[in-house]
Each structure stands twice: as structure tokens, then as C-alpha cells.
Amino acid sequence: MKITDITVTSLTTGKGLLRVQTDAGVEGWAEAPGRNPGVPGRNGEVFEAYLESIIKPVLIGEDPLQIDRHWETLALGKDDRLFKLPANVVGVIDVALWDLLGKEASLPVYTLMGGAARTNIELYWSTGSGWRMQPEEMLDLVKKGWDMNFRAFKIRMDWKGWRQDANPEKDYQMFRLVREFLSDGNYLGFDANNGYSVSTAIQQGRRFEELGIDHFEEPIPNWDLPGLKQISEALDVAVAAGEQDAFRWWFQSLILLGDPDILQPDILSAGGPSEVKRIFDMATTLGKPVMPHSPQAGINSMASLHVYSTVQNATRPHEFSTEFSGPLDDVANLYGDVVIPKNGHMILSDRPGLGIELNEKAVADLTLK
């Protein structure tokens, strides 16, 4: 079997459908960054530049089942070719190659990765942009998730590092209001999205602890590892980090210098299923809980769930959000009901690959004109 082409179809959902095609007729699928014709220089155009200039010349004609070899070539280089592509670019190709391998083997990806410890995975409803909301508006979004039968939640402030300590009091009142609504002890995490200084994060974390918090995510900018260590040591709540971090060697530094309680690799940002699995193995060795960052619905979310399902001690809920994938009806129409939660859980099927059932008519209807 040889790779014959790699294509991207930009969709109105905001994503691009990537296909790794072969001479055997087997395809692997992933979601690439989408294009926006009105906004030149978007991530979709950048990804396609990598695809045409490096990825296709390197992979076309190669055996798609040599996943580790292709990962090393794209991420690190080969012989005198030092490509060193960004992790999120490598990750897209890696997702598609694992999907292809599963289809060729007639096995789910989780089986190929060692077997699932569970195929019924609880999700938490992740909702954000708290920085521009009043507490009551955030509560309305949480109630929307509750009405969809989610029973675990995370609210995100999306402050970012350049808004440091902008309005911690409003953040606290927002968390308090949501916590009061989730009064039966439902899972509730808080994501500062890099928004605090070290001292503010510690003060805020202590206040959250009094109300009841299950994890405190990215309290400060991700590059401040000594500061992260201060926060983790000062608080009882589990401090989580890692969603922006690329490759296992950064996670090694994150653990050694920042020592967060929970590691949160993203299926693309970390380098794809191959690398996320290695990070999970590292975390398991060191006794660190894992909890993937995956604020989406669709193919890449399924890839994250398949890898997560193989971790024996992965008992925390997996992230789920509808904010970055287009309407759920469109996503389900494209990929099948397997990508849609049921009562706040994702049930992984035993279909080959990532279990996606691509609807070609929906692809045509949703192709960006």
C-alpha cells in the first residue's frame, strides 16, 4: 500500500477535512485548520503551505502504515532533511494515519494502541469567553449543558497572559454562581487561560477551594514554569497545565520545573495520537493524572478519546465543547452519530479506525465555496 495523495477540503464548519489517500482505496481522515477567504493568512493557508511544500513531497509514495517513521520524519527530520514541523501540523497527519491503520487492520484505534480500559467515557461541558460575560451569562451557558445531560463542567475565562489580573473578582463571582447551581457536588473546573500573576492565582485558588473546585487550569502563562510550581505547592486543588505544549520533551520540562498535578496534552498541539500516547505513558510512570485538552466535536476529538481510553487510571472526565466545531447537527451529519455525546458520555464504537462514517453528500454540501 502506498500514499497517492493528501488533500484538504475547507468546510463551512470552520475546519478542513484532510484525507490521506492510498492506491488500495483506504483513506485516513483528520480535521485540519480551515480557510476563511475574507481573512488572508489564516491557519488554513499556513497548513496548506506546509502540506504542499513538505508533507506531500515526503509522504506520497510511502507506506502509510509506518506511522512512527513518518512522525519522526515530519517532527524531527530524516538524513539531511531537518523539517521540524510544528507539532500541530504533525498532529493532523498523525490522526489521519492512525485512522487509516485502523481501517486497514479492521480494528479501532484504541485496540491498536494497546486496548481500551473503558469505552464509556464521561465528558465535561467546557464553556468559555468568561472575560466578556457577566456571571449570569456564564450560568446560562452551564445550564444549557445541564439541559443536554452533562453533569461535569468547566468554565473558561479566556483572559490570556496579556490581560493579567484583569478582573479576578468577577471571575470569582462567576465561579461562585455556577458552583451554587451545581450544588450536588458535580465536577467543576476553572480555567484562567493564563490570566493571573502567581500571587493572584494563589489567592484565587484558595477562594475557589472554599467553594469546592475540582481542578484549576492554566492559572498563569504557560512559559512561567517556576511560577507554576509555586502555585501547585501552595494550593490543595489539582493544578492542570499542558494544553499549549508541544512534544514529550516539553512535557518533561513541564513536570521537572512546573510540577502541575494534572497533565493536559492536546491531540494536535502535542503532536498527534502517537505523541499523546507517549506523554500518557510518561505521566503514568510518574503517577501524574492526565486529562486531555480537546475543546471540539468531530474527528480530532474522537482521536483524543481513543488515546485517552487506553489509560487505566484516566478516571477524570474528558473535555467537550461545541464552540469550535460548527453546529453539532452539521458535525453529526458529516461524521455520524458516533461523534455525538449521549447523556454527557461518549461511547466509543468497535468500528475500524476512529469509527467515523463520512457522509460524502454532507461534505459536498458543507464545502466552502
HELIX and SHEET records of a PDB file:
HELIX    1   1 ASN A   43  TYR A   50  1                                   8    
HELIX    2   2 LEU A   51  ILE A   55  3                                   5    
HELIX    3   3 LYS A   56  LEU A   59  1                                   4    
HELIX    4   4 ILE A   67  LEU A   76  1                                  10    
HELIX    5   5 ALA A   87  ALA A  105  1                                  19    
HELIX    6   6 VAL A  109  LEU A  112  1                                   4    
HELIX    7   7 GLY A  130  ARG A  132  5                                   3    
HELIX    8   8 PRO A  135  ASP A  147  1                                  13    
HELIX    9   9 GLY A  161  ARG A  163  5                                   3    
HELIX   10  10 PRO A  168  PHE A  181  1                                  14    
HELIX   11  11 VAL A  198  LEU A  211  1                                  14    
HELIX   12  12 LEU A  225  ALA A  234  1                                  10    
HELIX   13  13 PHE A  247  SER A  253  1                                   7    
HELIX   14  14 LEU A  254  GLY A  258  3                                   5    
HELIX   15  15 PRO A  273  THR A  285  1                                  13    
HELIX   16  16 ILE A  299  SER A  309  1                                  11    
HELIX   17  17 LEU A  328  TYR A  335  1                                   8    
HELIX   18  18 ASP A  337  VAL A  339  5                                   3    
HELIX   19  19 GLU A  360  LEU A  366  1                                   7    
SHEET    1   A 3 ILE A   3  SER A  10  0                                        
SHEET    2   A 3 LYS A  15  THR A  22 -1                                        
SHEET    3   A 3 GLU A  27  PRO A  33 -1                                        
SHEET    1   B 7 ILE A 262  LEU A 263  0                                        
SHEET    2   B 7 VAL A 239  ALA A 241  1                                        
SHEET    3   B 7 HIS A 215  GLU A 217  1                                        
SHEET    4   B 7 TYR A 187  ASP A 191  1                                        
SHEET    5   B 7 ALA A 152  ARG A 156  1                                        
SHEET    6   B 7 ASN A 120  THR A 127  1                                        
SHEET    7   B 7 HIS A 318  PHE A 320  1                                        
SHEET    1   C 7 ILE A 262  LEU A 263  0                                        
SHEET    2   C 7 VAL A 239  ALA A 241  1                                        
SHEET    3   C 7 HIS A 215  GLU A 217  1                                        
SHEET    4   C 7 TYR A 187  ASP A 191  1                                        
SHEET    5   C 7 ALA A 152  ARG A 156  1                                        
SHEET    6   C 7 ASN A 120  THR A 127  1                                        
SHEET    7   C 7 HIS A 345  ILE A 347 -1                                        
END                                                                             
